[in-house]
């Protein structure tokens, strides 16, 4: 206990002094100075990068082109930070000097880690569990997310699905049906996971028929117009389908730039008349009820069924498409989705947001244009000369490859490249980077809801609205990024509360506090769950020993070089490294724990610097 008490006493003041030393935030200008780091490239470290040698030789026997993506440990680390939930030392060691093209293709074929199996494992034994309340079951979608994101082998799929979840938003944070019925959101998450490398048109249809989306955007049970009562179809899904999931609100050029009229005013895509026309299409969808239900196959997991009597048989007109009167619901929905999918706005609107979630908040128009080309052609040529994709418009495997292998992603030459790391990704990166053992979030009540500002300020699949945790076009008022015409979406959840909240949250895990938790208090909090719990389960949960870091901790330069590579792909500036070295170099070897305090403080300091928080 002594080391953790000392650690907590030391770290917050140390972090503040480090931020000041690095030219970061101070006083009331905290958010503004964080913005400054998002638009200015940091000079590279003067320390040698940690290099886990020896590396396997390049094997290009079957390659027609040289694939240099993993030609150095730094480049490998950077690629993995963009394409996974965090690089690991083992991955850097194994993949450096190998083929990134081969890695990418392998990730496309790795067996899928779904959410539903975990949810089912926590379900009450009775099929009719309406009268049963089990907190573990309610939180099981969260447990599955942390497990899959941290220890899942299908890292690229999980990361892309998470990116899609921030575009095609469904949230179980409302405390109603989607909270009480975890299978609904689990089924929705699995739609995103299973279609992460599929086709965007297929994905649009799957989410349209999803009861979770039907609940969230209130069109489940949507009925046709009734002139006698004045009832009109619910417009919620029709509006968000166009505005957030596919097209946006203004006309775009193929490079993502805004199309303007002769008066230099953005051209609006549609009016409310188009929304009302599309809303008629989205009538008649309701629960798909059968006589027999199981936990994994019930009205919340099956695609919605069509009630013909509730579907509008009127003519439906929107965005230049006319669906004649009398066309049934299934055909109407298919025609509508086809029309939206082929709209020229969809590729730049969707691909720009995927770039933002994986690589950079402010991609150049040329970068967007190249990604749009892969989306529309459904093909992309990898660095080794092989191709991925089906050759059909909307292929997400080709799109994701285009995003990750683009020169602007691999060799960013502009000072505005990069993005702020989402808090969720910072935590998963820590767990993966330091080989956290026993990924058992069910024993970590802090992970059950990390959305509070004094935690991570963000929780997976639990945004406060359909507009996600942050908007893709968000600019922080009065910030340097705003003055430069840049967006910084993640700054929408970055403020004077979430910054120290993140520091305290990470301190809890980095310092090993879960291993010193009051087990009796935790067992009381669990309130007799259906799954047996032992003291050992709790004490070993998310255990990190820092063995590899301790082996080199006597050499501060070597320790920081390792952390720099592993956590930031060597983007810490020489100023930042000097400041951290000055602090951790004063932490002596402890009689009982060796250099454990030094390692923990070093990890926390790196993960709270502006250099780290902005992923280049």
N, C-alpha and C positions, 0 to 999 in steps of 0.2 A: 504493500500500500504506500510506503514511504516514497518510492520513486515516482508514483503517479501524482501524489500530492505536490511534490516538488515540481513535477512536469507542468501541472496546471498553473502553479504559481508563476512559473517562468515564461510560459509560452505566449500568452496574449500580449504582454508588454514587449516581449521580444519581437513578435510579429509586427506590432505597430512600429517599433523602431526600425525594423527591416524595411517596411514599406516606405518610411520616410527616407531612409538611406538610399533607396532605389529610385527616388524621385516620384514616389507614389502618393497615396492619398494623405491628406492631413485636414483636421478640423472639418468644417462644413463642406469642403470641396471634394469629399471622398469620391463621389461618383464621377465627378468631372475628370479627376486625374486618372481614374481607371480607364476612362474613355481615351485619354491621351495615349495610353499604351496600346490601344487597339488600332491605332493608325500609324504608329511609328515602328519601323523595324528595329529590333534590338541587335546590337553588335554581338557577334558570336563569342563564345567562351574562349578565354585564353588558356583554360586547362585542357589537358588531353581528355578525349572522350573515353569512357569506360568501354573496352572492347573485349567481349567474351570470346576469346580465341581458344583453340583453333576453330576456323569455320570450314564447313565442307566446301569443296571446289565447285565452281559453276559446272552444271551439266546441261549443255545445250545440244546434245546429240540429236534430238528430235526437233530442235528449233530452227526455223528458217531465218530468224533475226535474233540479234543479241538483246537480251532483256536485262537492262541495267538498273531496274527499279530498286532492287535489293543489293546494289553494288557496295554499300557500306552499311555499318551498323546504324549510323545516324539516319540514313534514308529508309532503312527497314523500320526503325522505330517510328519515324514520322508517318509512314504509310499505315502502319498498324494503329496508330492513334486515330486516324481518319476512318478506318474500315472495321474496327473492332471496339469493344468496350474497354480497351487498354492493352498496351503492349506488355509482354512478359519477358523476363530476361532469357528464358528458355527459347521463346519464339525468335527473339533477336539473334540468339546464338545459332539456332537451327536454320533460319531462313536467309540470313545474310550470305550473299554470293550464290543464292539459289534463284530459281525463276519465280518472279511474282505472278507471271501469267499462269504458271502451273498452280500456284497457291490459290489464285482467284478461281480457276476452273474446279479445283478440288473443293473449295468452299461452296460452289454451286451444287455439288452432289453429296455433301455430308448429310447424314440423316437429320431430320428436323427435330428440334427440341420444342415441343408444344407446351402450352399452359394447362390445357384441360386435364392431363393425367395427374398433375399435382393437385388440382382442385378436387378431382374425384377422390383422391386419397384422403382428403380431409372431410369429405362429406359425411353427414350423419348416416347411420346405418339404415334408417327408415327412408324409403323412397318419398313418402309424404312427410317432409320435414318442416312443414310450415309452423308447427308448434315447438320445434326445437331451435335453440339458438346456441351456436358454437362459434366462438370468436375466431378460432383457427380457420374454420370453414369460410367465414366472412372475409378474412384477410388472405385467403389462399392464393388469389391471383397475384397479390404482392409478393408472397413467398416465391411463387414460380418465376416471376420476373427477375428477382435478385439472383436466384439460382441459375437461371438460363443465361443472364447477361454476364455473370461472373465466371461460371464454370462450364457453360455450354460450348461444345466443340464447333457448332455452326455460328461462329462469331459474326461473320459478315451478314448472314441472314438475320440474326437477332438485331444487329445495329441498323440495318436497312428497315426492318419492321418498326423499330423504335422511331426512326425518322418519319416513316409513313404515318405513325400514330400521332405525330405532331402536325400533320396536314389533314388527315382524315380523322378528326377528333371525336372520340367517345370517352366520357369520363364517368367513373363510379364515385365521384366525390360529393354527390348531391345528397347522400343519406336516404335515398328512396329505393325504388325497385332495383336499380343497377348495383346498389350497394348490398342489398339484402339477398340478391340472387347472383352470386359470383360466377355461376356458369354462363350467364349472359355475356359478361365482359370477357371471360376466358374464351368463349367461342369467337368473340370479335377479335381479340388479340391473335388467336390462331388463324383467323382469316388473313390478317396482315402478315403473320409469320409465313404461312403456307404460300402466299402470293407475292412474297418479297422479290422473287426472281421471275415472276410470271408476267402477265400482261395487264396493263393499267385498265384496259376496258373490262377484262374479267374481274378485276378487283372492284371496279365501280359497281358492277352488277351484284357482286357478293355483299358489299356493304349496304347497297340499296335494300336488299332482302333481309338484312341482319335485324333481328328483333332488338338487339342492343341499340343500334342506330335508330330503329323505329321508335323506341322508347325515348332516346336522348333528344331526338329532334321532333318528337310528338306527332309523327304521322302513322304510327301503328294504330289501326282502327280508323284511319282517315276516311271520311265519307264524302260522297258526291254532293253537289249543290241541292239544296231543298228550298225552292222558291217560297213555299208556304211558311217556313220558319225563319227564312233568311240565312240559313246555314250555308257556308261556303267552305271549300276544301282548305285544310291547314296548309299554309305556305312555307312553313319553317324549313323543311328539307329541300324544297325546290329552291329556296333562296340560298341556302348554304351550299347546296350541290354546285350551283353556278359560282357563287362568290368566293367560296373557300376551297372547294375540292377539285375544281376543274379549270375555271376560266378567269376568275377575278372580276373586276368591274369596268376596266377600261381596255381598249383595244391595244394589243401588244404587237410589235414587230417580231420576227422570228429570232432576233437576238436578245429579246427580253426588254428592249427599249419601248417606251410608251409612244403610241401612234397619236399624233396631234393633227388638228384641222388647220385650216388656213389662218385662223386666229391664234394659233399656238396653244389651243386648249385640248386636253386629252379627250379622245373620242369615247363616249360611253358605249358599252356593249349592248345594254338592254334597259328596258323600263320595267315598272311594276306589272305592266300588262303581260310581259313575257313570264314573269314569276307566276301570275295567276294562271296562265296557260299551262305551265309546267306542273303547277300544283294539282291540276285536274288529272294529270297522268298518274300522280302518286296517290291515288285513291284506291281503296279496296284491299290494301295490305293489312293482314291481321295475323294473330297467332296461328301456327300450324299445329292443331290439336289432334291427338290420337288417343286411343284407349289406354295404351301402356306407355309409361314414362320411365326412364332411368335417369340417373344423375347427369350423365353425359349426353343424353338424347331426350330432351324435353322441350317445352314450348319456348324456352329461352335460348336454346342452342340450335334448333332447326330453323332453316330459312323460313321467312314469313310466307304464309299461303295467301291466295287471292280469294276474296269474297266478291263474286261477280256483281251481286246486288248493290254493293257499296261503291263500285267503280263507276266513274263518270263515263257515260257513253256519248257525251257531247263532242263536237269538234274541238281539237286542242291545237292552239297556235302559239309558238314561241320561237324566238331566234330564227325566224324565216322558215321554220318547219310547220307544216300543217298535217296533223294526224286526223284523218277523216272520222266523222261520227260513226259510232258502231264498232270501232276497233276494240278488241278485248284488252284487258289490263296487261297481260303478259306481253302481247305484241306492242302495245303502246309504250310500255316501259323500255322494251328493247329498242324501238325506233327512237325514243327520246335519248337514251344513252348513246346510241350510235351517232346521233346528230351532234351531241355535245362532244363526244370523243374525237370526232373528225374536225372539230372547230380549230382553226389555226392558233387560237390563243392557248389551247391546252398544253402543248409541248413546252413553250417557254415559261408558262406560269408554274407548271409542276416541277420541271427540271431545275429552275432557279431555286426553288425551296429545298429540293433535295441536295443541291450543292451547298446551300446555307447550313443544312443540318449536318453535313459530313465534312465539308472542307472550308468554306469561306463565306462570310456574311455579305461581301460585296464582290461577287464574281464579275469579271469584265464581260462586256457584250459578246466578245469573241468566244469566251469560255462557254457562255450560255448557248451561243449559236452552234458550237461543236457538239455540245451535249444534246441539243435539240435534233441535230442530224442523226445521232445514234438512236434517239427515241423514235423518230419518224421512220427511219429505215429498218429499225429492229436489229441492227447488226453493229458490232464494233470489233475492230482488229486489235488484238492485244500486242504488246511489245514483241512477243516471240513469233508473230506472224499468223497465229491462229485466230479464229473468229469465235465470238460468243453472240448468242441471240438467235431468234427464230426467223428473222427476216420480216417480221410483222410489226406494224406501227404499235408503239406502246410497250415494247419489250423492255422490262425493267432490268434484266441481267445486262443487256447491252448498254442501257442508260447508266447504271451504276458503274460499269467498267469505264465508260467514257468520262464520268465524273472523277474517278479515282486515278486514272492513268493520264489524264490531261496534263500538259506541260505546266499549266498554271497551278495545278495541285502538287506536282512533283518538284518543280523548280520555280517557286513564286518569285517573280522579279519586281513586283510592285509593293510599295510600303503599306498599302491598304489590304494586303492579303491576310487571311486568317479569320478566326472567330473566337468569341469568348467560350470557354468550355462550360457546358451546362453542368450544374451542380451534381446531377445524377451521374454524369460521366466521370466526374472527378472522383466520386466515391468508388465506383466500379473499377476505375483505373488503379486506385490504391490497392484494392483487394486483389486484383490480378497481378500488379507489379510486384507485390511482396508475398505472393503465393499464400494468401489466406487459406487456412485449413478449415474444414467443417463449415461449409457455406450453409448455415442453418438459420435463415432469417426468422423462422418461427420462434426462436429463442431470443431474438433481439427486438424488444418492443420499440426501440427507437426507429427501427426500419419499417414498422407497421404503417407509419404515416410520417413522411419526411417533408410534408408540404408547408409546415409552419415556417415563418421567417427566421425563427431562432434555431431551425434545423437546416435543411438544404434549400428550403423555399421552393421545392419542386418535388413531386412524387409521381412515379410512373403511372400513366393512364388515369391521372387524377387532376387534370387542369380545371380551373374554376369556371371555364366556359368553352364553347365550341371554337373560340378564337385562340386556343392553345395557351400555354403559359406566357407566351410572348408572340407578338405579331412579326411577320417577316419584314415589314417595312418600318419597324419601330426605330425612332431616333430619340435619344435622351435630350430633353429640353435644355438648352444652354450649354451643351457639351461640345467638345472639339470635333467629335465625329459628325454632329449635326451641322456645324459650321462648314465642314468640308463636303457636305452633301452625302454622307455615308450613313448606312444603317447599322445598328448593333442590337439585334433582337433580344439577346439574353440580358441586356442592360435593363429591360423592363422588369426583371425580377432581381435586380442588383441594387441595393440601397444600403443606408446606414444601419439597418437591422440585419439584413441577410448576410452582409460581409462578416461581422463578428459571429453571427449564428453559424455560418459555415466553418469558421475557425474553431469554435467550440465543439461542433459536431465531429469534425475530423480529429480534434484533440482526443476525444473520447475513444476513437478507434485506434488511432496511431499509437497512443500511450498504453494500449492494452487494458483499458478499464473494463471491458466486458469480462475479462478473466478474473476480476476482483469484485464482481457484482454481488449484491446481497441476494443470495439465492432464494431465501424465504420470501422476501418482498416480491420477487419475480414470480414465484409459484403462486402467490396470492393474486397477483395481477392476472395470471392466466385463467383463473376462475374455473378450475377443474376441466381442462380441455379433454377431448376424446382421445388424443394421442398421448401416451405415457411420456413423462419427462423425468430425467435424472439430473442430479447435481452436475455430473460429468458432462452431460449434454450442454448445459448452460455455460460451464466454465471453459469448455473447449471451442465454443462457437466463435467463428471468425478469429481464430488464433493465428497470430503472426509472430514469428520468432526472429525475423531479420537475420537469419544465419549468414547469408552471403554478405550482407552489409557489415555485420560484426567482424567478419574475417578480414576486412580492410579498413575498419574504422580508425585504427591508430594513425593511418595516413589520411588526413583530412582532404587533401587534394584528390586522392583516389576515390574516397567516399563520395565527394561532391560530383566528380566526373561520372561516376556510376549513376547517381540520382539524376544528373542532368540529362544523360542519354535515355535512361529508362522512362523518365516522367515527361521530358520536354523535347526530346530529340535534339538536344544541345542548343536550345534557344535561350538559355539563361545568359544574360549579358555579363561581361567581366565585372561591371559594377556590382551587380547582384551577387555574383559568386564571391567577390571579395568581402561583401558585407556579411554573407552567411558564414564564410570561413572565419571571419573575425569573431563571430558569436560562438559557433560550435567548437572552435579551437580552444576555447576556455573551459570546456566541459571535460573534466578529468575522467580517468578510468576509475570505476567504482569497484570496491572490494567484492561485492556480491554479484553485481550485474555487468561488470566490465564496461564496455562503451555503449551499453544499451541506451542510456539517456542521450548520448551524443547522436546516435543514429536516429532516434525518435524525433529529437528537436530538428535535426537536419531535414528529415522527411517533411515535417510540418512546415518548416520555413520555405522549402522549395515549393510546396503545394499551396502556399498562400501568397507568393510573390505575384505582382502584375505580369511578370515575364511568363510565368506558368499559366495564369488564368486566361491569358490570350494565347490560343493555340495557333501557331503559324504554319 
